[in-house]
Amino acid sequence: MSEETDPDLKPETLAAQSLHFLDPATGAVVPPLHPSTTFARDADYGLRGAVSYSRYGGPAVDQLEALLARLEGGAAALVFASGLGAAAAVVMALKPGDRLVCHANIYWGFRQWLEDFCPRFGIELRQIDMTDLAQLDAALEGGAELVWAETPSNPLWEVLDIAALAEKAHAAGARLAVDGTAAPPPLQRPLAHGADIVMHSATKYLNGHSDVLAGALATRVADDLWQRITSNRTGVGAVLGAFEAWLLLRGLRTLYLRVRHASATALHQASRLQRHPKVRQVLYPGLPEHPGHEVACRQMEGGFGGMLSLRVAGGRAGALRVATGTRVFLPATSLGGVESLIEHRKTIEGDASSLPEDLLRLSVGIEHPDDLVADLEQALARIDEEGEPQ
């Protein structure tokens, strides 16, 4: 575990040094990997360390959770075997008869799970547009237990006002949980704006290398809801494995460098592409024309993120030509890695998706910005606008 750290250290330093870790036995600056699932007791049958069995955690998990709590400014953190597992753990801590108010435009996999789970377990689910606070007021009439937001939302990159949501949720007796996957701590810390819980698909930016499946939660206060979430994770065995926790600790060391570079590149691309004749619309919070730009400037500190979406000429056919015509952007699903990705979201989500056929989602990595811009421009040149649907 780490030595005592200076409470005034900047988060970049805490991340880079994994909470100033030094192995007491060897002086190693990188935490060791302990793959053991069980831990022997001492001569008095007491625990030698913090845990006795890996379903409760372990050295790498404990170190990781302590670091995440510090980066988010929270009282505690938990890591899970996937991002969806982390999000589901919050909802599963609710009770039958509770009300969950959710932003309508969230990650589609979680939305589908909510629509299946909530009715079967007696949880009232209300899906609304939280960019319209009047809709939230109406949904909260009579009270609620949980408000779930995602900002920026995937893949339309809507920006929700966390402070305003928190004020209204708390007034109605509800807790506010925010999915901050697209805007990790270098950019946004929801707990500082009044949220009660922040969730991340740690597979994405927190790890940053497309080689770990993980989820994370951090809480502002370790209250009764948090205790239920913690108990449920142990009970169902959803803790992250030791190797994955070790890899995630490694990825967090470069979090601030990666995210800030990707954000700067994404802003450059968005500004340039909005003038391209075959791009109909660029969806990116960093553009002054974006409807959520003012709120983003207020609650996103180190940039506007590495995610943007394009609506291109030529409808579905045009979008697919671009998605299959890039040479640097890789046609794959996911986000937040060091490599840049492009995908046609309608294909990924299926026919039931309400997304436009012409929408492409881009995850900007850490490649040279000029290579990425040139790649998109040559791919856009492949669009044939003859017979383009209006």
FENCORUR-V731703 format. One record per residue. RES is the residue in three letters. PHI is phi in whole degrees, -180 to 180 (999 if undefined). PSI is psi in degrees with one decimal (none if undefined). D_LAST is the distance of its C-alpha to the last C-alpha in whole Angstrom. Layout:
{{RES,PHI,PSI,D_LAST} {RES,PHI,PSI,D_LAST}}
This chain:
{{MET,999,168.7,60} {SER,-79,156.2,60} {GLU,-77,171.3,62} {GLU,-60,131.1,62} {THR,-107,152.6,60} {ASP,-68,122.4,60} {PRO,-65,-15.2,58} {ASP,-93,-1.4,57} {LEU,-64,142.5,55} {LYS,-71,152.8,51} {PRO,-61,-31.9,49} {GLU,-58,-40.7,48} {THR,-70,-43.4,52} {LEU,-60,-42.9,52} {ALA,-68,-46.5,49} {ALA,-62,-33.2,50} {GLN,-106,11.2,54} {SER,46,54.4,53} {LEU,63,38.7,55} {HIS,57,48.9,58} {PHE,-70,135.2,59} {LEU,-140,125.2,62} {ASP,-71,120.6,63} {PRO,-64,-24.7,67} {ALA,-82,-35.8,68} {THR,-123,-17.3,67} {GLY,82,7.8,65} {ALA,-60,139.5,62} {VAL,-92,-6.9,59} {VAL,-110,128.5,57} {PRO,-56,137.7,57} {PRO,-75,161.6,58} {LEU,-97,125.7,57} {HIS,-114,94.9,59} {PRO,-77,-6.3,58} {SER,-59,138.7,60} {THR,-92,-15.0,59} {THR,-135,157.0,63} {PHE,-135,126.0,65} {ALA,-70,150.2,69} {ARG,-91,167.8,71} {ASP,-87,-172.5,74} {ALA,-63,-25.4,78} {ASP,-94,11.2,78} {TYR,62,30.0,75} {GLY,-98,160.8,72} {LEU,-70,136.2,69} {ARG,-78,-30.6,69} {GLY,-129,-150.1,66} {ALA,-85,-23.4,63} {VAL,-134,161.4,62} {SER,-113,-17.1,64} {TYR,-153,143.1,61} {SER,-71,-14.2,57} {ARG,-67,-20.6,55} {TYR,-91,-10.0,56} {GLY,135,-153.6,55} {GLY,168,176.2,57} {PRO,-56,-47.9,58} {ALA,-69,-40.3,54} {VAL,-63,-45.1,53} {ASP,-62,-42.9,55} {GLN,-64,-43.6,54} {LEU,-63,-45.3,51} {GLU,-67,-36.5,51} {ALA,-65,-40.4,53} {LEU,-67,-45.0,51} {LEU,-63,-39.9,47} {ALA,-61,-41.4,49} {ARG,-66,-43.4,50} {LEU,-65,-33.9,47} {GLU,-89,-9.0,45} {GLY,71,33.6,48} {GLY,-109,174.6,49} {ALA,-83,-26.6,52} {ALA,-163,163.9,51} {ALA,-143,157.1,49} {LEU,-136,143.0,48} {VAL,-114,148.6,47} {PHE,-130,170.8,45} {ALA,-74,-10.7,44} {SER,-164,164.0,41} {GLY,-66,-42.4,38} {LEU,-64,-34.6,37} {GLY,-64,-38.5,41} {ALA,-67,-45.7,41} {ALA,-64,-43.7,39} {ALA,-64,-32.8,40} {ALA,-62,-34.2,44} {VAL,-68,-45.9,43} {VAL,-68,-37.4,42} {MET,-69,-13.4,44} {ALA,-83,-7.2,47} {LEU,-76,169.4,46} {LYS,-116,155.4,48} {PRO,-54,134.7,47} {GLY,96,-13.9,46} {ASP,-71,155.2,45} {ARG,-109,132.0,41} {LEU,-116,121.2,39} {VAL,-106,124.1,36} {CYS,-129,141.1,33} {HIS,-64,136.1,30} {ALA,-69,-37.6,27} {ASN,-97,79.9,25} {ILE,-122,177.3,27} {TYR,-50,126.1,28} {TRP,-64,-32.9,27} {GLY,-64,-40.7,30} {PHE,-72,-38.7,32} {ARG,-61,-44.3,30} {GLN,-62,-40.7,31} {TRP,-64,-43.3,34} {LEU,-59,-44.1,35} {GLU,-66,-25.0,33} {ASP,-87,-44.6,36} {PHE,-74,-47.7,39} {CYS,-59,-47.9,39} {PRO,-63,-35.5,39} {ARG,-71,-24.3,42} {PHE,-114,17.6,44} {GLY,73,24.9,44} {ILE,-100,126.7,42} {GLU,-78,120.7,39} {LEU,-109,123.5,36} {ARG,-120,119.3,34} {GLN,-106,124.0,30} {ILE,-139,170.9,29} {ASP,-91,105.0,27} {MET,-82,-0.4,30} {THR,-73,-16.2,28} {ASP,-106,100.1,29} {LEU,-66,-21.5,33} {ALA,-65,-34.7,33} {GLN,-65,-37.1,32} {LEU,-66,-42.2,34} {ASP,-56,-44.6,37} {ALA,-66,-40.6,36} {ALA,-69,-25.1,36} {LEU,-92,-2.4,39} {GLU,-61,129.4,41} {GLY,89,-2.1,44} {GLY,96,168.8,44} {ALA,-163,165.6,43} {GLU,-105,-31.3,44} {LEU,-147,135.7,41} {VAL,-115,127.6,38} {TRP,-115,122.7,36} {ALA,-125,159.6,33} {GLU,-139,121.6,31} {THR,-149,130.2,31} {PRO,-62,146.6,29} {SER,-85,146.3,27} {ASN,-101,124.7,25} {PRO,-111,16.7,23} {LEU,-90,-12.3,21} {TRP,58,42.1,24} {GLU,-69,148.7,25} {VAL,-112,125.1,28} {LEU,-105,143.3,31} {ASP,-82,100.2,34} {ILE,-62,-44.2,37} {ALA,-62,-41.8,39} {ALA,-67,-41.1,38} {LEU,-63,-42.2,37} {ALA,-63,-43.2,41} {GLU,-61,-44.4,42} {LYS,-73,-38.9,41} {ALA,-63,-46.6,41} {HIS,-66,-36.4,45} {ALA,-64,-27.2,45} {ALA,-93,3.6,44} {GLY,84,16.2,47} {ALA,-107,158.3,44} {ARG,-96,150.2,44} {LEU,-108,123.9,41} {ALA,-112,136.2,39} {VAL,-124,125.7,37} {ASP,-81,110.5,35} {GLY,-108,24.7,35} {THR,-53,-44.3,34} {ALA,-79,-10.1,32} {ALA,-138,77.7,34} {PRO,-69,179.1,38} {PRO,-49,-32.7,41} {PRO,-59,-22.3,40} {LEU,-109,-38.7,37} {GLN,-154,135.7,38} {ARG,-127,93.1,41} {PRO,-57,-33.4,40} {LEU,-62,-32.2,44} {ALA,-71,-16.9,44} {HIS,-104,10.7,42} {GLY,110,-8.6,43} {ALA,-65,153.9,42} {ASP,-93,-35.1,44} {ILE,-138,139.6,43} {VAL,-119,137.8,41} {MET,-119,145.5,39} {HIS,-135,138.4,38} {SER,-77,97.3,37} {ALA,-69,-11.3,40} {THR,-55,-30.8,38} {LYS,-88,-114.6,36} {TYR,-66,-36.6,37} {LEU,-59,-42.0,40} {ASN,-84,-54.0,41} {GLY,80,5.4,39} {HIS,-128,11.4,40} {SER,55,35.1,38} {ASP,-136,13.9,41} {VAL,-138,132.7,42} {LEU,-101,117.3,41} {ALA,-160,159.2,42} {GLY,-136,160.9,41} {ALA,-147,147.6,43} {LEU,-128,145.2,44} {ALA,-133,145.0,46} {THR,-122,146.3,47} {ARG,-73,-39.1,48} {VAL,-135,134.9,51} {ALA,-83,74.4,53} {ASP,-93,-165.2,53} {ASP,-65,-37.7,53} {LEU,-62,-42.9,50} {TRP,-63,-38.5,50} {GLN,-65,-36.8,53} {ARG,-67,-40.6,52} {ILE,-61,-44.9,49} {THR,-62,-45.0,52} {SER,-64,-40.5,54} {ASN,-65,-39.4,51} {ARG,-62,-43.9,50} {THR,-66,-41.8,53} {GLY,-64,-38.7,54} {VAL,-96,-1.5,51} {GLY,70,40.5,51} {ALA,-97,14.6,48} {VAL,-69,153.3,49} {LEU,-72,143.7,48} {GLY,-71,160.3,50} {ALA,-62,-43.8,53} {PHE,-66,-42.4,51} {GLU,-64,-39.0,48} {ALA,-63,-39.5,49} {TRP,-64,-43.3,51} {LEU,-64,-39.1,48} {LEU,-67,-38.1,46} {LEU,-60,-41.8,49} {ARG,-61,-45.1,48} {GLY,-64,-37.3,45} {LEU,-64,-22.0,45} {ARG,-61,-30.2,48} {THR,-109,13.2,45} {LEU,-53,-49.6,42} {TYR,-67,-39.3,42} {LEU,-65,-47.5,42} {ARG,-63,-49.4,39} {VAL,-68,-41.5,37} {ARG,-67,-37.8,38} {HIS,-66,-46.6,37} {ALA,-62,-38.7,34} {SER,-65,-43.8,33} {ALA,-64,-41.1,34} {THR,-66,-42.2,32} {ALA,-62,-41.5,28} {LEU,-62,-42.1,29} {HIS,-61,-44.7,29} {GLN,-65,-45.3,26} {ALA,-60,-43.0,24} {SER,-63,-38.9,25} {ARG,-77,-41.8,24} {LEU,-72,-25.0,21} {GLN,-68,-13.1,19} {ARG,-99,-0.9,20} {HIS,-75,135.2,18} {PRO,-65,-19.9,15} {LYS,-105,13.4,14} {VAL,-111,117.5,14} {ARG,-80,-35.2,12} {GLN,-158,141.0,15} {VAL,-112,125.2,18} {LEU,-103,105.0,20} {TYR,-158,124.4,24} {PRO,-62,-19.1,26} {GLY,-78,-10.7,28} {LEU,-83,134.3,25} {PRO,-58,-26.5,27} {GLU,-76,-15.1,23} {HIS,-66,133.7,23} {PRO,-62,-21.5,24} {GLY,-103,14.4,27} {HIS,-62,-41.7,28} {GLU,-64,-43.6,31} {VAL,-66,-40.4,32} {ALA,-61,-40.1,32} {CYS,-63,-30.4,34} {ARG,-81,-34.4,37} {GLN,-116,-5.2,37} {MET,-109,117.4,36} {GLU,-92,-42.2,39} {GLY,-108,19.7,38} {GLY,137,-177.4,35} {PHE,-113,10.6,31} {GLY,98,165.8,31} {GLY,-101,13.3,30} {MET,-112,134.4,27} {LEU,-149,160.6,23} {SER,-126,148.2,20} {LEU,-119,141.7,17} {ARG,-110,120.2,13} {VAL,-112,163.8,12} {ALA,-68,158.2,10} {GLY,88,6.0,9} {GLY,61,-145.6,9} {ARG,-61,-43.9,12} {ALA,-62,-41.9,13} {GLY,-65,-42.3,13} {ALA,-63,-42.3,15} {LEU,-68,-32.4,17} {ARG,-65,-39.1,18} {VAL,-69,-45.3,19} {ALA,-63,-30.3,21} {THR,-98,0.2,23} {GLY,-109,1.3,23} {THR,-79,154.1,25} {ARG,-115,-24.4,29} {VAL,-104,-50.8,30} {PHE,-62,131.2,28} {LEU,-94,133.0,29} {PRO,-78,89.1,26} {ALA,-152,158.0,28} {THR,-91,139.3,28} {SER,132,-173.7,30} {LEU,-164,165.2,31} {GLY,84,4.0,33} {GLY,-87,175.7,35} {VAL,-73,-19.3,37} {GLU,-96,144.7,34} {SER,-82,138.8,30} {LEU,-126,151.7,28} {ILE,-135,140.8,24} {GLU,-151,150.9,23} {HIS,-92,103.9,19} {ARG,-65,-33.8,20} {LYS,-62,-39.7,18} {THR,-64,-42.1,20} {ILE,-66,-43.1,23} {GLU,-83,-21.3,23} {GLY,95,176.9,22} {ASP,-62,-27.0,20} {ALA,-75,-10.6,22} {SER,-67,142.4,20} {SER,-92,3.9,18} {LEU,-70,151.7,16} {PRO,-64,147.0,13} {GLU,-67,-23.0,12} {ASP,-96,13.3,12} {LEU,-93,131.9,15} {LEU,-118,135.5,18} {ARG,-103,131.3,21} {LEU,-116,132.3,24} {SER,-110,114.1,28} {VAL,-88,127.6,29} {GLY,-96,-145.9,33} {ILE,-113,17.5,36} {GLU,-68,173.8,35} {HIS,-66,131.5,35} {PRO,-57,-36.8,32} {ASP,-65,-37.0,32} {ASP,-66,-38.4,32} {LEU,-70,-42.7,29} {VAL,-64,-46.0,27} {ALA,-61,-38.1,28} {ASP,-64,-45.9,27} {LEU,-65,-38.8,23} {GLU,-66,-40.4,23} {GLN,-70,-32.6,24} {ALA,-71,-39.6,21} {LEU,-64,-29.1,18} {ALA,-67,-12.8,19} {ARG,-81,-10.4,19} {ILE,-71,129.7,15} {ASP,-103,115.0,14} {GLU,-89,2.5,11} {GLU,-65,132.5,11} {GLY,70,19.4,9} {GLU,-64,131.1,6} {PRO,-66,142.5,4} {GLN,-91,none,0}}
